[in-house]
Amino acid sequence: MSTGAPAPSAHDEARLRHIDALRGIAALLVLWRHVADAYVGLGPGVSGRWLAGIADSIDVGRIGVVAFFLISGYVIPFSIRPERTAPVGTFLIKRFFRIYPAYWLSIPLGAFATCWLWGRPFGVREFLVNLTLLQDFFGVTAAEGLYWTLLVEWAFYLLCVVLLLCGSLGRPRHLLALSIMFTLAYSVEMFVRWSTGASLIGSKAAFAFLNLSLMLVGTLYRMVVDQASSAGGRLRTALSGLLLWHLLALPLGATWAIGFEGNATIPYAIGLTLFLLGTSVVRIRSTLTDRLGRISYSIYLFHPVVFMVLLWCLLRLPVESALRSQHLAVYLLVNALLTVVLAAFVHRWVERPGMELGRRCARAWSRLRLRAPERPVGVPVAGLSGEHQPGA
Protein backbone atom coordinates (compact mmCIF):
# COMPACT_ATOMS: atom_id res chain seq x y z
CA MET A 1 0.00 0.00 0.00
CA SER A 2 1.31 3.45 -0.91
CA THR A 3 2.33 5.69 1.95
CA GLY A 4 1.59 8.76 -0.09
CA ALA A 5 5.22 9.85 -0.17
CA PRO A 6 8.14 8.90 -2.44
CA ALA A 7 10.39 6.20 -1.07
CA PRO A 8 13.98 7.17 -0.31
CA SER A 9 16.70 5.49 -2.36
CA ALA A 10 18.91 2.91 -0.70
CA HIS A 11 21.95 4.88 -1.84
CA ASP A 12 20.79 8.39 -1.01
CA GLU A 13 23.91 9.46 0.86
CA ALA A 14 26.30 8.42 -1.90
CA ARG A 15 24.09 9.87 -4.61
CA LEU A 16 23.54 13.24 -3.03
CA ARG A 17 27.17 14.32 -3.27
CA HIS A 18 26.55 15.28 -6.89
CA ILE A 19 23.53 17.29 -5.76
CA ASP A 20 25.80 19.19 -3.38
CA ALA A 21 28.03 19.94 -6.35
CA LEU A 22 25.05 21.32 -8.24
CA ARG A 23 24.11 23.46 -5.23
CA GLY A 24 27.58 24.95 -5.09
CA ILE A 25 27.62 25.67 -8.84
CA ALA A 26 24.17 27.26 -8.65
CA ALA A 27 25.21 29.56 -5.79
CA LEU A 28 28.34 30.66 -7.64
CA LEU A 29 26.34 31.38 -10.80
CA VAL A 30 24.09 33.74 -8.84
CA LEU A 31 27.16 35.40 -7.34
CA TRP A 32 28.70 35.77 -10.82
CA ARG A 33 25.66 37.61 -12.17
CA HIS A 34 25.34 40.03 -9.26
CA VAL A 35 29.04 40.85 -8.91
CA ALA A 36 29.53 41.25 -12.67
CA ASP A 37 26.55 43.60 -12.94
CA ALA A 38 27.74 45.73 -10.03
CA TYR A 39 31.50 45.87 -10.69
CA VAL A 40 31.51 46.41 -14.44
CA GLY A 41 30.66 50.05 -13.74
CA LEU A 42 33.52 50.69 -11.32
CA GLY A 43 35.43 52.66 -13.91
CA PRO A 44 36.72 52.75 -17.49
CA GLY A 45 39.82 50.80 -16.48
CA VAL A 46 37.86 47.64 -15.63
CA SER A 47 38.73 44.93 -18.15
CA GLY A 48 37.16 41.56 -18.82
CA ARG A 49 33.76 43.07 -19.51
CA TRP A 50 32.90 40.01 -21.58
CA LEU A 51 32.29 38.22 -18.26
CA ALA A 52 29.50 40.67 -17.52
CA GLY A 53 28.25 40.34 -21.09
CA ILE A 54 27.89 36.57 -20.77
CA ALA A 55 26.28 36.84 -17.35
CA ASP A 56 23.76 39.32 -18.68
CA SER A 57 23.01 37.76 -22.07
CA ILE A 58 22.06 34.32 -20.74
CA ASP A 59 21.23 35.48 -17.19
CA VAL A 60 23.48 33.09 -15.29
CA GLY A 61 21.86 34.18 -12.02
CA ARG A 62 18.47 32.92 -13.15
CA ILE A 63 20.12 29.70 -14.34
CA GLY A 64 21.42 29.20 -10.79
CA VAL A 65 18.02 29.92 -9.25
CA VAL A 66 16.32 27.44 -11.60
CA ALA A 67 18.90 24.80 -10.65
CA PHE A 68 18.15 25.47 -6.97
CA PHE A 69 14.41 24.98 -7.58
CA LEU A 70 14.98 21.69 -9.40
CA ILE A 71 17.28 20.50 -6.61
CA SER A 72 14.57 21.28 -4.05
CA GLY A 73 12.16 19.14 -6.05
CA TYR A 74 14.77 16.40 -6.21
CA VAL A 75 15.38 16.41 -2.45
CA ILE A 76 12.54 17.86 -0.37
CA PRO A 77 9.66 15.40 -0.98
CA PHE A 78 11.94 12.50 -0.04
CA SER A 79 12.63 14.06 3.35
CA ILE A 80 9.03 13.57 4.45
CA ARG A 81 8.68 10.21 6.23
CA PRO A 82 4.95 9.43 6.55
CA GLU A 83 5.62 6.19 8.45
CA ARG A 84 6.88 8.24 11.40
CA THR A 85 4.78 9.98 14.01
CA ALA A 86 3.45 13.43 13.02
CA PRO A 87 5.22 13.57 9.64
CA VAL A 88 3.71 16.90 8.60
CA GLY A 89 4.57 18.72 11.82
CA THR A 90 8.10 17.35 12.02
CA PHE A 91 8.72 18.16 8.35
CA LEU A 92 7.56 21.78 8.71
CA ILE A 93 9.51 22.27 11.94
CA LYS A 94 12.72 21.05 10.35
CA ARG A 95 12.22 23.21 7.27
CA PHE A 96 11.50 26.25 9.44
CA PHE A 97 14.74 25.88 11.35
CA ARG A 98 16.63 25.13 8.14
CA ILE A 99 15.51 28.35 6.47
CA TYR A 100 14.93 31.01 9.11
CA PRO A 101 18.00 31.26 11.40
CA ALA A 102 20.45 32.17 8.61
CA TYR A 103 17.73 34.20 6.89
CA TRP A 104 17.13 36.27 10.03
CA LEU A 105 20.86 36.98 10.31
CA SER A 106 20.92 38.12 6.70
CA ILE A 107 18.26 40.78 7.29
CA PRO A 108 20.31 43.27 9.40
CA LEU A 109 23.47 42.51 7.42
CA GLY A 110 21.61 42.85 4.13
CA ALA A 111 19.88 46.05 5.25
CA PHE A 112 23.26 47.50 6.21
CA ALA A 113 24.94 46.49 2.96
CA THR A 114 22.17 47.39 0.51
CA CYS A 115 20.33 50.23 2.27
CA TRP A 116 21.86 51.91 5.31
CA LEU A 117 25.38 52.11 3.88
CA TRP A 118 24.02 53.87 0.78
CA GLY A 119 21.62 56.18 2.60
CA ARG A 120 18.51 54.28 1.50
CA PRO A 121 15.59 53.99 3.94
CA PHE A 122 14.97 50.71 5.75
CA GLY A 123 13.13 51.30 9.00
CA VAL A 124 11.65 49.31 11.85
CA ARG A 125 8.52 48.39 9.89
CA GLU A 126 10.56 47.03 7.00
CA PHE A 127 12.77 45.11 9.40
CA LEU A 128 9.86 43.50 11.26
CA VAL A 129 7.96 42.56 8.11
CA ASN A 130 11.12 41.07 6.63
CA LEU A 131 11.36 38.76 9.63
CA THR A 132 8.19 37.04 8.43
CA LEU A 133 9.42 36.59 4.84
CA LEU A 134 6.12 38.12 3.69
CA GLN A 135 7.48 41.49 2.58
CA ASP A 136 6.32 40.96 -1.02
CA PHE A 137 2.72 40.56 0.15
CA PHE A 138 2.85 43.83 2.10
CA GLY A 139 4.73 45.82 -0.53
CA VAL A 140 7.67 46.31 1.83
CA THR A 141 11.29 46.69 0.74
CA ALA A 142 13.30 43.50 1.09
CA ALA A 143 16.70 43.69 2.74
CA GLU A 144 17.95 41.62 -0.20
CA GLY A 145 16.26 41.28 -3.55
CA LEU A 146 16.75 37.52 -3.68
CA TYR A 147 14.36 36.75 -0.80
CA TRP A 148 11.49 36.02 -3.21
CA THR A 149 13.06 32.64 -3.97
CA LEU A 150 12.68 31.58 -0.33
CA LEU A 151 8.96 32.29 -0.57
CA VAL A 152 8.81 29.99 -3.60
CA GLU A 153 10.56 27.33 -1.52
CA TRP A 154 7.93 27.64 1.20
CA ALA A 155 5.16 27.41 -1.37
CA PHE A 156 6.69 24.13 -2.52
CA TYR A 157 6.95 22.83 1.06
CA LEU A 158 3.26 23.52 1.60
CA LEU A 159 2.42 21.93 -1.74
CA CYS A 160 4.29 18.80 -0.63
CA VAL A 161 2.25 18.72 2.57
CA VAL A 162 -1.02 19.01 0.64
CA LEU A 163 0.06 16.27 -1.75
CA LEU A 164 1.05 14.05 1.16
CA LEU A 165 -2.30 14.52 2.88
CA CYS A 166 -4.05 13.74 -0.40
CA GLY A 167 -2.00 10.58 -0.87
CA SER A 168 -0.46 11.93 -4.09
CA LEU A 169 3.12 12.72 -3.10
CA GLY A 170 4.30 9.20 -3.92
CA ARG A 171 2.26 8.86 -7.10
CA PRO A 172 4.25 9.92 -10.18
CA ARG A 173 1.18 10.17 -12.41
CA HIS A 174 -0.46 12.63 -10.03
CA LEU A 175 2.69 14.72 -9.83
CA LEU A 176 3.10 14.67 -13.59
CA ALA A 177 -0.48 15.80 -14.14
CA LEU A 178 -0.01 18.65 -11.67
CA SER A 179 3.29 19.69 -13.23
CA ILE A 180 1.69 19.72 -16.68
CA MET A 181 -1.19 21.85 -15.37
CA PHE A 182 1.24 24.37 -13.86
CA THR A 183 3.26 24.42 -17.09
CA LEU A 184 0.13 25.02 -19.16
CA ALA A 185 -0.91 27.89 -16.88
CA TYR A 186 2.46 29.56 -17.48
CA SER A 187 2.53 28.77 -21.20
CA VAL A 188 -0.96 30.08 -21.91
CA GLU A 189 -0.26 33.30 -19.99
CA MET A 190 2.99 33.88 -21.86
CA PHE A 191 1.66 33.08 -25.34
CA VAL A 192 -1.31 35.40 -24.78
CA ARG A 193 1.04 38.09 -23.52
CA TRP A 194 3.49 37.64 -26.41
CA SER A 195 0.79 37.63 -29.10
CA THR A 196 -1.68 40.23 -27.82
CA GLY A 197 0.00 42.10 -24.98
CA ALA A 198 -2.89 41.13 -22.70
CA SER A 199 -2.60 39.26 -19.40
CA LEU A 200 -4.77 36.52 -17.94
CA ILE A 201 -3.24 35.82 -14.53
CA GLY A 202 -0.25 38.20 -14.39
CA SER A 203 3.45 37.47 -14.76
CA LYS A 204 4.08 36.85 -11.04
CA ALA A 205 1.44 34.13 -10.89
CA ALA A 206 2.64 32.67 -14.20
CA PHE A 207 6.24 32.41 -13.01
CA ALA A 208 5.08 30.96 -9.69
CA PHE A 209 3.37 28.17 -11.65
CA LEU A 210 6.49 27.70 -13.77
CA ASN A 211 8.76 27.42 -10.73
CA LEU A 212 6.47 24.93 -8.98
CA SER A 213 6.20 22.93 -12.20
CA LEU A 214 9.98 22.63 -12.44
CA MET A 215 10.26 21.65 -8.78
CA LEU A 216 7.85 18.81 -9.49
CA VAL A 217 9.96 17.92 -12.52
CA GLY A 218 12.90 17.50 -10.14
CA THR A 219 10.82 15.12 -8.02
CA LEU A 220 9.59 13.18 -11.04
CA TYR A 221 13.05 12.87 -12.50
CA ARG A 222 14.33 11.25 -9.35
CA MET A 223 11.32 8.94 -9.00
CA VAL A 224 11.00 7.85 -12.62
CA VAL A 225 14.57 7.98 -13.92
CA ASP A 226 17.12 7.95 -11.10
CA GLN A 227 15.39 5.37 -8.92
CA ALA A 228 14.68 3.05 -11.86
CA SER A 229 10.99 3.19 -11.02
CA SER A 230 8.65 0.51 -12.30
CA ALA A 231 6.65 3.30 -13.93
CA GLY A 232 5.29 2.35 -17.31
CA GLY A 233 6.56 3.54 -20.65
CA ARG A 234 3.71 6.00 -21.03
CA LEU A 235 4.76 7.85 -17.88
CA ARG A 236 8.36 8.03 -19.03
CA THR A 237 7.25 9.25 -22.44
CA ALA A 238 5.01 11.90 -20.89
CA LEU A 239 7.85 13.10 -18.64
CA SER A 240 10.17 13.23 -21.66
CA GLY A 241 7.56 15.31 -23.48
CA LEU A 242 7.33 17.71 -20.53
CA LEU A 243 11.11 18.05 -20.45
CA LEU A 244 11.20 18.75 -24.19
CA TRP A 245 8.51 21.39 -23.76
CA HIS A 246 10.68 23.24 -21.24
CA LEU A 247 13.94 22.63 -23.09
CA LEU A 248 12.85 23.35 -26.67
CA ALA A 249 9.24 24.34 -27.28
CA LEU A 250 9.04 27.23 -24.84
CA PRO A 251 12.44 28.77 -25.71
CA LEU A 252 11.84 28.45 -29.46
CA GLY A 253 8.33 29.86 -29.22
CA ALA A 254 9.45 32.73 -27.01
CA THR A 255 12.41 33.54 -29.25
CA TRP A 256 10.11 33.63 -32.28
CA ALA A 257 7.65 35.89 -30.42
CA ILE A 258 9.92 38.30 -28.52
CA GLY A 259 13.47 37.56 -29.60
CA PHE A 260 16.49 36.64 -27.49
CA GLU A 261 16.90 39.69 -25.26
CA GLY A 262 14.93 39.51 -22.01
CA ASN A 263 13.73 36.02 -22.88
CA ALA A 264 13.40 34.24 -19.53
CA THR A 265 12.63 30.86 -21.10
CA ILE A 266 16.26 30.55 -22.26
CA PRO A 267 17.92 30.63 -18.79
CA TYR A 268 15.15 28.36 -17.53
CA ALA A 269 16.01 25.84 -20.25
CA ILE A 270 19.73 26.16 -19.53
CA GLY A 271 19.10 25.70 -15.79
CA LEU A 272 17.12 22.54 -16.53
CA THR A 273 19.92 21.34 -18.82
CA LEU A 274 22.48 21.95 -16.06
CA PHE A 275 20.33 19.93 -13.65
CA LEU A 276 19.93 17.02 -16.08
CA LEU A 277 23.65 16.95 -16.85
CA GLY A 278 24.60 17.16 -13.18
CA THR A 279 22.26 14.36 -12.13
CA SER A 280 22.75 11.96 -15.04
CA VAL A 281 25.80 12.66 -17.20
CA VAL A 282 28.51 14.38 -15.15
CA ARG A 283 28.00 13.56 -11.48
CA ILE A 284 30.62 15.65 -9.74
CA ARG A 285 31.85 14.27 -6.43
CA SER A 286 34.79 16.00 -4.78
CA THR A 287 35.76 17.35 -1.40
CA LEU A 288 35.60 20.93 -2.70
CA THR A 289 32.10 20.61 -4.14
CA ASP A 290 30.94 18.76 -1.02
CA ARG A 291 31.96 21.76 1.07
CA LEU A 292 30.54 24.30 -1.35
CA GLY A 293 27.26 22.42 -1.42
CA ARG A 294 27.01 22.37 2.35
CA ILE A 295 27.44 26.14 2.59
CA SER A 296 25.57 26.99 -0.63
CA TYR A 297 22.56 28.43 1.21
CA SER A 298 24.79 30.87 3.08
CA ILE A 299 26.71 31.69 -0.10
CA TYR A 300 23.39 32.55 -1.70
CA LEU A 301 22.15 34.61 1.26
CA PHE A 302 25.30 36.51 2.15
CA HIS A 303 27.08 37.20 -1.14
CA PRO A 304 25.16 40.52 -1.47
CA VAL A 305 26.51 41.57 1.92
CA VAL A 306 30.07 40.99 0.74
CA PHE A 307 29.90 42.47 -2.73
CA MET A 308 27.85 45.53 -1.76
CA VAL A 309 30.13 46.48 1.15
CA LEU A 310 33.26 45.95 -0.96
CA LEU A 311 31.71 47.92 -3.82
CA TRP A 312 30.93 50.81 -1.46
CA CYS A 313 34.54 50.85 -0.29
CA LEU A 314 35.91 50.80 -3.83
CA LEU A 315 33.64 53.64 -4.94
CA ARG A 316 35.19 55.83 -2.25
CA LEU A 317 38.53 55.62 -4.10
CA PRO A 318 39.55 57.85 -7.03
CA VAL A 319 38.33 56.50 -10.36
CA GLU A 320 41.92 56.18 -11.59
CA SER A 321 42.89 54.00 -8.59
CA ALA A 322 44.41 50.64 -9.44
CA LEU A 323 41.86 48.97 -7.19
CA ARG A 324 39.13 50.28 -9.49
CA SER A 325 40.88 49.14 -12.67
CA GLN A 326 41.21 45.39 -12.26
CA HIS A 327 40.04 42.58 -14.51
CA LEU A 328 36.47 41.62 -13.72
CA ALA A 329 37.67 38.10 -12.96
CA VAL A 330 39.69 39.52 -10.05
CA TYR A 331 36.59 41.07 -8.50
CA LEU A 332 34.67 37.83 -9.02
CA LEU A 333 37.41 35.78 -7.38
CA VAL A 334 37.86 38.13 -4.41
CA ASN A 335 34.13 38.30 -3.78
CA ALA A 336 33.77 34.53 -4.11
CA LEU A 337 36.58 33.88 -1.62
CA LEU A 338 35.31 36.39 0.93
CA THR A 339 31.76 35.07 0.55
CA VAL A 340 32.88 31.47 1.06
CA VAL A 341 34.70 32.47 4.26
CA LEU A 342 31.63 34.30 5.59
CA ALA A 343 29.31 31.49 4.47
CA ALA A 344 31.46 28.86 6.21
CA PHE A 345 31.29 30.89 9.43
CA VAL A 346 27.49 31.28 9.18
CA HIS A 347 27.07 27.59 8.39
CA ARG A 348 29.16 26.58 11.40
CA TRP A 349 27.62 28.95 13.93
CA VAL A 350 24.09 29.56 12.65
CA GLU A 351 22.93 26.97 10.13
CA ARG A 352 24.16 23.85 11.87
CA PRO A 353 22.92 24.85 15.35
CA GLY A 354 19.61 25.85 13.76
CA MET A 355 19.24 22.47 12.05
CA GLU A 356 20.08 20.65 15.29
CA LEU A 357 17.53 22.73 17.19
CA GLY A 358 15.01 21.89 14.48
CA ARG A 359 15.68 18.18 14.88
CA ARG A 360 15.27 18.43 18.65
CA CYS A 361 12.01 20.37 18.31
CA ALA A 362 10.75 17.88 15.73
CA ARG A 363 11.52 14.97 18.05
CA ALA A 364 9.75 16.75 20.91
CA TRP A 365 6.72 17.38 18.69
CA SER A 366 6.73 13.75 17.61
CA ARG A 367 6.81 12.54 21.23
CA LEU A 368 4.01 14.94 22.12
CA ARG A 369 1.85 13.68 19.28
CA LEU A 370 2.66 10.09 20.18
CA ARG A 371 1.32 10.62 23.71
CA ALA A 372 -1.83 12.36 22.46
CA PRO A 373 -4.95 10.17 22.54
CA GLU A 374 -5.73 8.84 19.08
CA ARG A 375 -9.17 9.28 17.58
CA PRO A 376 -10.69 5.92 16.65
CA VAL A 377 -10.88 5.35 12.93
CA GLY A 378 -14.33 6.05 11.64
CA VAL A 379 -15.27 8.70 14.21
CA PRO A 380 -16.24 11.88 12.34
CA VAL A 381 -14.19 14.98 12.85
CA ALA A 382 -16.25 17.96 13.92
CA GLY A 383 -17.12 20.14 10.96
CA LEU A 384 -16.45 17.45 8.32
CA SER A 385 -18.97 15.28 6.57
CA GLY A 386 -18.93 11.50 6.92
CA GLU A 387 -17.14 10.84 3.64
CA HIS A 388 -14.11 12.78 4.94
CA GLN A 389 -13.62 10.86 8.16
CA PRO A 390 -10.10 9.99 9.32
CA GLY A 391 -8.86 6.88 7.61
CA ALA A 392 -11.23 7.28 4.69
VENNOR-V960777 format. One record per backbone hydrogen bond with DSSP energy under -0.5 kcal/mol. NH is the residue of the N-H (numbers start at 1). CO is the residue of the C=O. E is the energy in kcal/mol with one decimal. If there is no record, write none. Layout:
BEGIN
nh=NH co=CO e=E
nh=NH co=CO e=E
END
This chain:
BEGIN
nh=12 co=9 e=-1.1
nh=15 co=11 e=-2.3
nh=16 co=12 e=-2.5
nh=17 co=14 e=-0.8
nh=18 co=15 e=-1.3
nh=20 co=16 e=-1.9
nh=21 co=17 e=-1.7
nh=22 co=18 e=-1.7
nh=23 co=19 e=-2.3
nh=24 co=20 e=-2.5
nh=25 co=21 e=-2.4
nh=26 co=22 e=-2.8
nh=27 co=23 e=-2.5
nh=28 co=24 e=-2.1
nh=29 co=25 e=-2.1
nh=30 co=26 e=-1.9
nh=31 co=27 e=-2.1
nh=32 co=28 e=-2.5
nh=33 co=29 e=-2.1
nh=34 co=30 e=-2.1
nh=35 co=31 e=-2.8
nh=36 co=32 e=-2.4
nh=37 co=33 e=-2.2
nh=38 co=34 e=-1.9
nh=39 co=35 e=-2.9
nh=40 co=36 e=-1.5
nh=41 co=38 e=-0.5
nh=42 co=39 e=-1.6
nh=46 co=43 e=-1.6
nh=47 co=326 e=-1.0
nh=51 co=48 e=-1.8
nh=52 co=49 e=-0.5
nh=53 co=49 e=-2.1
nh=54 co=50 e=-2.6
nh=55 co=51 e=-1.9
nh=56 co=52 e=-2.2
nh=57 co=53 e=-2.7
nh=58 co=54 e=-2.0
nh=60 co=55 e=-1.3
nh=63 co=59 e=-1.8
nh=64 co=60 e=-2.1
nh=65 co=61 e=-2.1
nh=66 co=62 e=-2.8
nh=67 co=63 e=-2.2
nh=68 co=64 e=-2.2
nh=69 co=65 e=-2.3
nh=70 co=66 e=-2.4
nh=71 co=67 e=-2.4
nh=72 co=68 e=-2.3
nh=73 co=69 e=-2.0
nh=74 co=70 e=-1.9
nh=75 co=71 e=-1.7
nh=76 co=72 e=-2.6
nh=78 co=75 e=-1.0
nh=79 co=76 e=-2.2
nh=80 co=77 e=-0.9
nh=81 co=79 e=-0.6
nh=82 co=80 e=-0.7
nh=84 co=81 e=-1.8
nh=87 co=84 e=-0.7
nh=90 co=86 e=-2.4
nh=91 co=87 e=-2.0
nh=92 co=88 e=-2.5
nh=93 co=89 e=-2.3
nh=94 co=90 e=-2.2
nh=95 co=91 e=-2.3
nh=96 co=92 e=-2.4
nh=97 co=93 e=-2.2
nh=98 co=94 e=-1.2
nh=99 co=95 e=-2.0
nh=100 co=96 e=-2.7
nh=103 co=99 e=-1.4
nh=104 co=100 e=-3.5
nh=105 co=101 e=-1.8
nh=106 co=102 e=-1.9
nh=107 co=103 e=-1.0
nh=107 co=104 e=-0.7
nh=108 co=104 e=-0.8
nh=109 co=105 e=-1.3
nh=110 co=106 e=-3.0
nh=111 co=107 e=-2.9
nh=112 co=108 e=-2.2
nh=113 co=109 e=-2.4
nh=114 co=110 e=-2.8
nh=115 co=111 e=-1.8
nh=116 co=111 e=-2.4
nh=117 co=112 e=-2.3
nh=118 co=115 e=-1.0
nh=119 co=116 e=-1.2
nh=120 co=115 e=-2.9
nh=127 co=123 e=-2.4
nh=128 co=124 e=-2.8
nh=129 co=125 e=-2.5
nh=130 co=126 e=-2.3
nh=131 co=127 e=-1.3
nh=132 co=128 e=-0.6
nh=132 co=129 e=-1.3
nh=133 co=129 e=-0.6
nh=133 co=130 e=-1.1
nh=134 co=129 e=-1.0
nh=137 co=134 e=-0.9
nh=138 co=134 e=-1.1
nh=139 co=135 e=-0.6
nh=140 co=135 e=-2.5
nh=147 co=144 e=-1.5
nh=148 co=145 e=-0.6
nh=149 co=146 e=-1.5
nh=150 co=147 e=-1.2
nh=151 co=147 e=-1.1
nh=152 co=148 e=-1.6
nh=153 co=149 e=-2.0
nh=154 co=150 e=-2.1
nh=155 co=151 e=-2.1
nh=156 co=152 e=-2.0
nh=157 co=153 e=-2.3
nh=158 co=154 e=-2.5
nh=159 co=155 e=-2.0
nh=160 co=156 e=-2.5
nh=161 co=157 e=-1.9
nh=162 co=158 e=-2.4
nh=163 co=159 e=-2.6
nh=164 co=160 e=-2.4
nh=165 co=161 e=-2.6
nh=166 co=162 e=-1.7
nh=167 co=164 e=-1.4
nh=168 co=163 e=-3.1
nh=169 co=4 e=-0.8
nh=169 co=163 e=-1.1
nh=171 co=168 e=-1.7
nh=172 co=170 e=-0.7
nh=174 co=171 e=-0.5
nh=175 co=171 e=-2.0
nh=176 co=172 e=-2.9
nh=177 co=173 e=-2.3
nh=178 co=174 e=-2.2
nh=179 co=175 e=-2.7
nh=180 co=176 e=-2.6
nh=181 co=177 e=-2.1
nh=182 co=178 e=-2.4
nh=183 co=179 e=-2.5
nh=184 co=180 e=-2.7
nh=185 co=181 e=-2.2
nh=186 co=182 e=-2.1
nh=187 co=183 e=-2.9
nh=188 co=184 e=-3.0
nh=189 co=185 e=-1.7
nh=190 co=186 e=-2.6
nh=191 co=187 e=-2.8
nh=192 co=188 e=-2.3
nh=193 co=189 e=-2.3
nh=194 co=190 e=-3.3
nh=195 co=191 e=-2.0
nh=196 co=192 e=-2.6
nh=197 co=192 e=-0.8
nh=197 co=193 e=-1.3
nh=198 co=192 e=-0.7
nh=206 co=202 e=-2.1
nh=207 co=203 e=-2.8
nh=208 co=204 e=-1.8
nh=209 co=205 e=-2.2
nh=210 co=206 e=-2.1
nh=211 co=207 e=-2.7
nh=212 co=208 e=-2.2
nh=213 co=209 e=-2.4
nh=214 co=210 e=-2.2
nh=215 co=211 e=-2.0
nh=216 co=212 e=-2.1
nh=217 co=213 e=-1.7
nh=218 co=214 e=-2.1
nh=219 co=215 e=-1.7
nh=220 co=216 e=-2.9
nh=221 co=217 e=-2.8
nh=222 co=218 e=-1.6
nh=223 co=219 e=-2.2
nh=224 co=220 e=-3.3
nh=225 co=220 e=-0.5
nh=225 co=221 e=-1.7
nh=226 co=221 e=-2.1
nh=227 co=222 e=-1.9
nh=228 co=225 e=-1.2
nh=229 co=223 e=-0.6
nh=236 co=232 e=-1.7
nh=237 co=233 e=-2.6
nh=238 co=234 e=-2.6
nh=239 co=235 e=-2.5
nh=240 co=236 e=-2.4
nh=241 co=237 e=-2.4
nh=242 co=238 e=-2.1
nh=243 co=239 e=-2.5
nh=244 co=240 e=-2.5
nh=245 co=241 e=-1.8
nh=246 co=242 e=-1.9
nh=247 co=243 e=-2.7
nh=248 co=244 e=-2.7
nh=249 co=244 e=-1.7
nh=250 co=245 e=-2.9
nh=252 co=248 e=-2.7
nh=253 co=249 e=-2.7
nh=254 co=250 e=-2.8
nh=255 co=251 e=-2.6
nh=256 co=252 e=-2.2
nh=257 co=253 e=-1.8
nh=258 co=254 e=-3.4
nh=259 co=254 e=-0.7
nh=259 co=255 e=-1.3
nh=263 co=260 e=-1.7
nh=264 co=262 e=-1.0
nh=266 co=263 e=-1.1
nh=267 co=263 e=-0.7
nh=268 co=264 e=-1.6
nh=269 co=265 e=-2.1
nh=270 co=266 e=-2.5
nh=271 co=267 e=-2.8
nh=272 co=268 e=-2.1
nh=273 co=269 e=-2.3
nh=274 co=270 e=-2.8
nh=275 co=271 e=-2.0
nh=276 co=272 e=-2.5
nh=277 co=273 e=-2.7
nh=278 co=274 e=-2.6
nh=279 co=275 e=-1.6
nh=280 co=276 e=-1.5
nh=281 co=276 e=-0.6
nh=281 co=277 e=-1.4
nh=282 co=277 e=-2.9
nh=283 co=281 e=-0.6
nh=284 co=282 e=-1.1
nh=290 co=286 e=-2.2
nh=291 co=287 e=-2.1
nh=292 co=288 e=-2.5
nh=293 co=289 e=-2.5
nh=294 co=290 e=-1.9
nh=295 co=291 e=-1.6
nh=296 co=293 e=-0.9
nh=299 co=295 e=-2.4
nh=300 co=296 e=-2.6
nh=301 co=297 e=-2.4
nh=302 co=298 e=-2.6
nh=303 co=299 e=-1.5
nh=306 co=302 e=-1.6
nh=307 co=303 e=-2.6
nh=308 co=304 e=-2.2
nh=309 co=305 e=-1.5
nh=310 co=306 e=-2.4
nh=311 co=307 e=-1.9
nh=312 co=308 e=-2.2
nh=313 co=309 e=-2.1
nh=314 co=310 e=-2.4
nh=315 co=311 e=-2.4
nh=316 co=312 e=-0.6
nh=316 co=313 e=-0.9
nh=317 co=314 e=-1.6
nh=321 co=318 e=-2.1
nh=324 co=321 e=-1.5
nh=325 co=322 e=-1.7
nh=328 co=47 e=-2.4
nh=330 co=327 e=-1.5
nh=331 co=327 e=-1.2
nh=332 co=328 e=-2.2
nh=333 co=329 e=-2.5
nh=334 co=330 e=-2.8
nh=335 co=331 e=-2.4
nh=336 co=332 e=-2.3
nh=337 co=333 e=-2.6
nh=338 co=334 e=-2.6
nh=339 co=335 e=-2.4
nh=340 co=336 e=-2.5
nh=341 co=337 e=-2.1
nh=342 co=338 e=-2.3
nh=343 co=339 e=-3.3
nh=344 co=340 e=-2.5
nh=345 co=341 e=-1.9
nh=346 co=342 e=-2.6
nh=347 co=343 e=-2.8
nh=348 co=344 e=-2.2
nh=349 co=345 e=-2.5
nh=350 co=346 e=-2.5
nh=351 co=346 e=-2.2
nh=352 co=347 e=-2.7
nh=354 co=350 e=-2.1
nh=355 co=351 e=-2.8
nh=356 co=352 e=-2.3
nh=357 co=353 e=-2.5
nh=358 co=354 e=-2.3
nh=359 co=355 e=-2.2
nh=360 co=356 e=-2.3
nh=361 co=357 e=-2.7
nh=362 co=358 e=-2.4
nh=363 co=359 e=-2.4
nh=364 co=360 e=-2.3
nh=365 co=361 e=-2.6
nh=366 co=362 e=-2.4
nh=367 co=363 e=-2.5
nh=368 co=364 e=-2.4
nh=369 co=365 e=-2.5
nh=370 co=366 e=-2.0
nh=371 co=367 e=-1.7
nh=372 co=368 e=-0.9
nh=378 co=390 e=-1.0
nh=379 co=376 e=-1.9
nh=380 co=378 e=-0.6
nh=384 co=381 e=-2.4
nh=388 co=385 e=-1.8
nh=389 co=386 e=-1.4
nh=390 co=379 e=-0.5
nh=392 co=389 e=-2.2
END
